[in-house]
Amino acid sequence: MFTGTPENVRSFWSLQTTVNNRQPLSSTVNFLIGIAIGTNLGDRLANLQRGVSRLVERVQPTTIIAGALYETDPVDCAPGTQAFLNSVIEIEAACTPQELQAHLQAIELAMGRPAIREKNSPRSLDLDVLYAGDFVSDDPLLIVPHPRLHLRRFVLQPLADIRPDLTLPGHELSIAQHLVALQDDPTEVRLVTKDWMKNG
């Protein structure tokens, strides 16, 4: 698990930001937000690291932690598709879930993922809001908590690394309990490294 304050996160990623480049944030309340992050195209590890770096630049979190990095084989994808690398990060930031979603979509686009794409097409970066404290939304544009979070081992496993005792709004089971309840093959999600956010 990686943890950091704004100062050492920015230093760690060698971010070059100025006040003029910062996106305005309208929230005056900090949200604790979980984000699923994945990729199966190109230099996968570099994609994840650049995606986190861009996110830190944009929202300037007060804290950031990350689960381990896991690899899963592609399902219902074209032949020859690379395996996925997946993890979960959690940030605390003065950013509403809606604002964060807009940031995530902008980062995906900047990283080469087209806004209009075929289902299950390879992706340079995939970012999804999983939860945001006690915030609940059934808006089709942003459903929070993520409606399929508790069914996906590649999400639950890295999330359990950092928040095993977390119980999401509307859920009776904790993240660790959801993970135990899965009926799939646990070997399909393979640990790659615990320190993927280290630069070099």
N, C-alpha and C positions, 0 to 999 in steps of 0.2 A: 504494500500500500504506500502510495506517495502522498505526502501532505505538504502544505506550504502556505505561507502568508503571501500577500500581494507583492511584498518586496522581493522575497527569494524566488517566488514563481517567475516574476518578470526577469530577474537576473538569470535564473536557471535557463530560461528559453532565449536569452539574449534579445529580448524584444526592444525594438526601437520605436517608441511611441511618443507623441507629443499631445498636449491638450487639444490642439486644433484637429487632430486626427480622431479624437475620441467621439463615439456615438453618444448623443444625449440620452439619458435614462430618466424616465418620468416617475419611476417608483421611488418612494422614500422609505420603503420597508424591505428589509433583506429577506429573500426567499432561499430556502435550502432545496436545490433542484437536482434531481438525478437525470443523467443524460446517457443514453446508449450510443456507443460509437463503434462503427464498423467499416470495413473496406474489403474488397476482393479484386482490386485492379491496380496494376503497376507496382510501385514500391510501397507495399502495404504499411509497413511500420512507419515509413517517412510520412505517408498520408495521414496517419493517426496523429503523429507528433505535430505536423503542420496544422492540422485541424484544431488541436488543443491550443497551440500557440496563437492562432487567429482568434479563438474564443477568449482567451485571456486578454488579448489586446482590446477586444470589443467591450467586454462586460466588466473587466477589472475585478474579479472575484476577491472577496476577503479571505476565503479558504478554498482549497481544491484538493480532493482526494481521489484516488483511482484504484479500482480493482485490478487483478491480474489480467494478463492478455491470454485469450484462448483462440484456438483455431477450430473451425468446423467446415465440413465438406459442403459444397453448394447443393441445394435441393431445387429441382425443377428449373435448372439453369441450362444454358446451351453447353454442348460438349466442349471440353477444354477450359471451362471457366475455373479460375483460381479459387482455392479455398478462402473462406472468410477469416479475417482476424477481428475479434470482437472484445470489447471491454465496456465498463461503465465508469463514468466519473460523476462526482457530486461536487457542486459548487455552491457557495453562499455568495449572493450578489444582490445589489439593489436593482433588480430587474424583474419585471413581472413575467409570468409564464408566456404571455402573448408576445412580449418584447423579445424574450429569449428565443421563441420559435422563429421569429423574423430574423434574428441574428444567425441561427442555425441554418436556415434556408439560404441566407446570403453567403455563408461560409461554404456550404455544399456547392453552390453555383460557382463561387470563386475557385473552388478546387476541381472544377471540371465536370460536375454532375449536372446534366441538363434538367431543366424544370419539367420538360415533357419527355417521358422516357417509356420504354416498353417494360412490362412487368417482369421482374426477376432479372433485369439486365445488370451487367457488372457495374459496380459503383466505386468511384474513387474515394468517396466518403459518404457515410450515412449517419445522420445525427437525429435522434428522437428524444423528446421530452418524456421521461418516465413518470416523474412525480414532482410535486412542488409543495413540500410541507403538507398542510391540511387543505390545500387548494383542490377543488373538484370542478370539473367542467365536462359537460356532455355535448359541447359544441362540436359538430362534425369536423370543423377545421382544427380543433385542438381538444382531444379527449384526454383528460387527466384524472386519475392515474391512467397510464397506457393500458388499453383494454386487454392486451395479450401478453403483458409483461409476465404474469404468473404461469404462463404456458411455455415459456421459452428458456431452455436451459442456458443458451448462450448469453442470455441477459441475467437470469437468476444467479448463475455461478459467479460471475464477477461482482454482482451486486452483493451477494452473500459474503464476499471477501471483505467488504467495507461496512455493510449494514445488515448483518444477519438477523438482528432482533427487530428490524423495522417492520411495522404493520401499517400498510397503506390504508388511506380512507376507503371505507366500504369493504375491506378485507377482514376476515377473521384470523387468517394464518399469517405468521411472520414470513419474511423472505426465506429464512432457513427452513421453515416448515413447508413452504411452497416447493422448495427445491427437493426436499425429501419425498414429497407427494408425487413428483413426476413419475410417469410410467415408461419413459423412453430409455434408451441405452446411454448411460452416463459417459461411456468411452467415446461417444461421438463428439464430445466437447473436450478438446485436448489442451492442457496447459502449455503455453509457450514460454512466458516469462512473467515474473512478478514486478519487474523494474522497467517496463517498456517506456515510461515517460522520461527515463534518463537520456540525456542528449549525448550520444556517443559512448 
